[in-house]
Amino acid sequence: MSLINTATATIANGASLSGETDIYPGTLVGIWMPAVWTSASMTFQVLSPDGSTWLELYTYAGAELTLTVAAGQYVAVDPAQWKGVAAVKVRSGTSASPVNQGQSTVVNLVTRQVVA
């Protein structure tokens, strides 16, 4: 059996990075985009195992994990890339080119928890 949950990440007006959003014990499986998204790709920071250091999220191939997103979409993500991630910050744009949001923006993070 699996449990589906939603957590929210809010990017403040004029900012590009959300605050911390806990997703544990689930694994990210999708992102429900708000209708008010200022056009930009999406990248992430994840909390390291030390519980205090934030790291840029990279793929197995060594590239920053970047999603192409748009307002009002549901974006499915590969849960394998999120195993072991307990907390996340959502960024509008990339670490090299962040894009400030034009209004307070709430992004819904959909997680799945497998229960025996």
Backbone as a ProteinNet text record, in pm:
[ID]
protein_1_A
[PRIMARY]
MSLINTATATIANGASLSGETDIYPGTLVGIWMPAVWTSASMTFQVLSPDGSTWLELYTYAGAELTLTVAAGQYVAVDPAQWKGVAAVKVRSGTSASPVNQGQSTVVNLVTRQVVA
[TERTIARY]
84.6	0	89.6	43.9	120.7	30.2	90.7	19.8	69	-23.4	10.3	-13.4	85.5	75.7	121.6	83.1	126.2	186.1	302.5	367.1	380.9	386.5	396.4	531.2	581.1	702.1	662.5	689.1	649.9	771.8	769.4	871.1	809.5	873.9	821.3	825.9	740.1	739.8	878.8	936.9	1068.4	1184.5	1157.4	1261.1	1261.8	1368.4	1377.5	1385.2	1409.1	1427.4	1325.6	1259.7	1162.4	1234.3	1156.5	1206.8	1210.3	1251.8	1261.5	1123.9	1110.7	989.9	1030	976.7	1004.3	917.2	979	902.2	913.1	996.4	1012.1	884	838.8	904	871	812.8	777.8	893.4	869.7	962.7	888	951.8	886.8	852.5	727.9	683.4	623.1	589.4	530.5	524.4	504.6	493.7	370.7	284.9	163.6	192.8	202.3	243.1	125.2	151.7	45.1	13.7	-99.1	-139.3	-60.3	13.2	82.3	233.9	284.7	428.2	486.4	586.9	661.8	750.8	744.3	810.8	958.9	994.3	1132.1	1136.9	1256.7	1275.6	1276.5	1290.8	1291	1409.4	1480.9	1589.5	1569.3	1659.7	1635.4	1763	1745.9	1847.6	1790.7	1878.7	1835.9	1920.5	1861.5	1928.8	2023.5	2147.9	2247.7	2221.4	2283.5	2263.4	2305.5	2389.8	2428.1	2315.3	2207.5	2090.1	2100.5	2211.2	2223.8	2277	2339.8	2398.3	2303.4	2281.4	2197.3	2287	2254.5	2332.8	2247.3	2309.5	2239.5	2213.2	2096.9	2062.5	2111.5	2192.2	2248.5	2202.8	2201.3	2164.9	2284.6	2260	2367.8	2476.2	2437.5	2531	2611.5	2583.1	2660.1	2607.3	2482.6	2420.9	2318.9	2301.2	2200	2063.8	1988.6	1855.8	1764.9	1726.5	1646.6	1519.4	1406.1	1277.6	1223.1	1165	1092.2	949.4	905.9	773.5	701.7	570.2	489.8	370.5	310.5	195	83.3	19.9	-97.8	-72.2	51.6	84.3	100.6	85.8	133.7	256.3	367.8	493.5	533.9	538.2	583.6	735.2	789.3	934.2	974.1	1100.2	1153.5	1184.8	1109.1	1132.1	1271.7	1337	1471.9	1569.8	1545.2	1633.9	1611.4	1508.8	1472.4	1489.2	1537.8	1555.7	1657.1	1624	1712.9	1700.1	1612.8	1593.9	1482.9	1517.2	1420.4	1359.5	1434.4	1385.6	1440.2	1363	1396.7	1364.5	1439.6	1406.4	1387.2	1282.2	1250.2	1304.5	1371.1	1424.6	1360.2	1324.2	1280.3	1406.6	1430.7	1554	1659.8	1783.4	1894.9	1980.5	2074.9	2162.9	2245.8	2284.1	2362.9	2277.8	2148.6	2058.9	1921.4	1912.6	1782.1	1687.9	1557.2	1454.3	1359.3	1352.7	1262.4	1117.5	1034.2	891.1	827.1	726.2	659.7	550.5	527.6	428.2	461	402.2	420.4	366.3	446.7	413.5	421.7	311.8	306.6	312.4	416.2	436.5	400.1	317.1	275.9	365	428.4	516.2	440.9	423	345.8	443.6	422.9	511.1	432.4	506	447.8	529.6	459.3	523.2	472.2	564	525.8	515.1	399.8	372.6	351.7	420.7	407.2	279.2
-116.8	0	123.8	232	355.8	470.9	568.2	686.6	805.6	883	1002.8	1123.4	1211.6	1332.4	1452.2	1569.8	1692.7	1785	1840.2	1941.5	2066.8	2182.2	2306	2373.4	2432.7	2514.1	2652.1	2754.7	2890	2972.9	3030.6	3125.7	3264.4	3347.8	3481.4	3571.1	3669.9	3770.7	3834.2	3836.6	3896	3805.5	3679.3	3583.1	3469.1	3388.9	3275.4	3141.3	3141.2	3017.2	3009.6	2894	2874.2	2848.3	2847.6	2800.6	2649	2591.8	2445.8	2381.8	2270.8	2189.7	2046.3	1990.6	1851.5	1759.5	1658.2	1560.4	1419.9	1400.5	1270.2	1234.8	1111.7	990.4	954.5	1045.9	1016.9	1040.9	1005.1	1030.1	1114.2	1221.2	1308.9	1232.7	1245.9	1180.8	1279.2	1401	1497.6	1636.5	1732.7	1872.5	1931.6	1988.4	2052.8	2202.1	2255.3	2393.8	2489.6	2603.1	2701.1	2776.2	2842.2	2921.5	3051.6	3088.7	3217.5	3206.1	3103.3	3082	3178.5	3257.9	3341.6	3248.7	3255.7	3161.7	3141.2	3016.8	2978.2	2827.2	2771	2630.3	2617.8	2495.2	2471.8	2383.5	2423	2343.1	2334.8	2264.4	2232.9	2234.4	2261.5	2234.8	2127.8	2040.5	1934.8	1942.4	1900.1	1901.5	1782.5	1810.1	1703.3	1620.4	1503.8	1418.9	1482.5	1588.4	1653.5	1737.2	1756.6	1827.2	1978.5	2034.4	2180.1	2238.7	2157.7	2207	2181.5	2286.1	2272.4	2255.4	2156.9	2123.4	2135.5	2175	2174.9	2029.4	2000.9	1865.1	1840.6	1738	1700.4	1560.6	1532.9	1400.8	1307.4	1180.3	1080.9	1121.5	1192.7	1232.9	1357.5	1417.1	1531.7	1666.6	1672.7	1799.7	1841.2	1970.5	2018.2	1964.3	1905.4	1852.8	1970.9	1984.5	2097.6	2045.7	2096.9	2059.4	2173.9	2138.4	2235.5	2235.9	2349.2	2360.4	2482.9	2485	2600.2	2609.1	2725.4	2747.8	2649	2598.8	2514.4	2371.6	2325.4	2188.5	2095.8	1966.9	1864.5	1803.9	1805.5	1755.9	1629.8	1516.6	1391.8	1393.7	1344.4	1336.6	1192.3	1161.2	1027.1	1009.3	926	911.7	858.8	789.9	738.3	851.8	969.6	1083.2	1149.7	1106.5	1169.9	1079.7	958.1	866	924.1	920.6	972.5	1121.4	1190.3	1333.8	1353.6	1419.9	1441.8	1581.2	1678.7	1816.3	1881.7	1975.9	2037.1	2186	2262.3	2400.8	2405.3	2472.5	2483.3	2616.2	2611.6	2734	2759.9	2884.3	2930.8	2967.7	2896.7	2914.4	2815.5	2841.8	2753.7	2820.7	2746.2	2806.1	2918.3	2904.8	3007.3	3124.2	3098.9	3204.1	3195.6	3231.4	3228.4	3333.1	3302.3	3393.1	3427	3553.3	3594.3	3581.1	3532.7	3523.4	3660.1	3690.3	3819.8	3831.6	3725.5	3723.2	3606.2	3603.3	3488.1	3365.6	3260.6	3144.5	3017	2942	2817	2699.7	2618.3	2498.7	2378.1	2289.5	2168.5	2051.2	1991.6	1876.8	1750.2	1660.2	1538.5	1425.8	1360.1	1250.3	1120.3	1011.8	878.3	806.6	747.9	670.1	527.5	433.5	292.6	237.6	175.6	121.5	-28.2	-103.7	-250.4	-297.1
0	0	0	-63.7	-60.3	-19.1	47	91.3	9.9	-43.1	-119	-28.1	-20.7	60.3	-22.1	22.5	-42.3	62.6	30.3	113.2	27.6	89.9	12.5	34	-74	-70.9	-120.9	-42.9	-80	-115.1	-234.9	-278.4	-260.7	-181.1	-152.1	-275.8	-279.2	-385	-394	-513.9	-534.3	-498.1	-463.4	-428.1	-529.1	-526.6	-618.5	-546.4	-415.5	-341.2	-228.2	-217.6	-109.9	21.7	126.8	254.7	254.1	363.9	378.6	381.4	308.1	311.3	341.3	449.4	484.4	399.3	338.9	260.4	319.6	419	484.4	557.8	556.3	509.2	364.9	291	152.3	56.8	-69.2	-178.9	-281.5	-329.5	-425.6	-553.4	-599.6	-723.5	-822.8	-776.5	-867.6	-807.8	-896.7	-855.5	-922.2	-841.3	-888.3	-891.7	-1012.9	-1033.1	-1013.6	-948.4	-928.7	-1057.4	-1059.3	-1176.2	-1186.9	-1082	-1078.6	-1092.2	-1156.3	-1172.2	-1274.9	-1233	-1326.7	-1407.8	-1538.8	-1628.1	-1594.2	-1565	-1532.3	-1517.9	-1533.9	-1500.7	-1348.6	-1298.5	-1154.5	-1117.1	-1012.2	-956.3	-805.8	-737.4	-597.2	-514	-386.5	-286.7	-194.6	-143.7	-51.4	75.2	184.2	313.3	322.5	358.5	370.3	495.7	505.7	623.1	755.6	751.5	877.9	936.5	858.8	906.9	908.6	853.6	854.9	724.2	639.8	515.7	399.6	317.7	198.2	76.8	-7.4	-125.6	-250.5	-361.6	-489.8	-528.3	-586.9	-628.4	-770.5	-786	-916.1	-954.5	-1084.8	-1136.3	-1127	-1159.6	-1163.6	-1262.9	-1368.2	-1473.5	-1436.4	-1321	-1276.3	-1319.5	-1366.8	-1407.1	-1301	-1283.7	-1191.2	-1235.7	-1142.6	-1176.6	-1206.5	-1332.7	-1379.4	-1443.8	-1398.3	-1455.4	-1539.2	-1652.2	-1733.3	-1682.1	-1629	-1567.9	-1622.7	-1604.2	-1642.9	-1548.9	-1543.1	-1456.4	-1487.2	-1382.2	-1397.4	-1441.6	-1440.4	-1482.8	-1362.3	-1388.3	-1295.2	-1361.6	-1292.4	-1347.5	-1270.9	-1339.2	-1278.1	-1269.7	-1158.3	-1142	-1116.4	-1144.4	-1123	-974.5	-903.9	-760.3	-726.4	-818.1	-791.3	-761.9	-818.7	-797.5	-661.6	-590	-463.7	-343	-362.7	-250.2	-152.8	-25.6	77.1	103.7	30.4	51.6	155.3	264.5	371.8	367.5	312.6	306.5	180.8	126.3	-1.9	0.9	-78.9	-111.6	-262.6	-307.3	-449.4	-501.2	-617.2	-677	-812.5	-835.2	-965.3	-1043.4	-1154.4	-1230.6	-1183.5	-1218.7	-1182	-1075.8	-1019	-918.6	-980.6	-1107.9	-1176.3	-1223.9	-1251.8	-1304.4	-1238.7	-1110.3	-1043.6	-1102.8	-1096.2	-1148.6	-1034.4	-997.7	-891	-936.2	-845.2	-871.4	-852.8	-933.7	-931.6	-827.2	-751.1	-644	-553.1	-435.2	-347.5	-419.9	-428.9	-512.5	-429.5	-424.8	-349.8	-446.6	-432.3	-515.2	-429.7	-483.1	-411.7	-450.5	-352.1	-372.4	-334.2	-428.7	-407	-376.3	-262.3	-221.2	-207.5	-219.3	-199.4	-94.3	0.9	105.6	92.8	77.6	68.4	209.8	238.7	370.5	357.4	438.7	433	497.1
[MASK]
++++++++++++++++++++++++++++++++++++++++++++++++++++++++++++++++++++++++++++++++++++++++++++++++++++++++++++++++++++

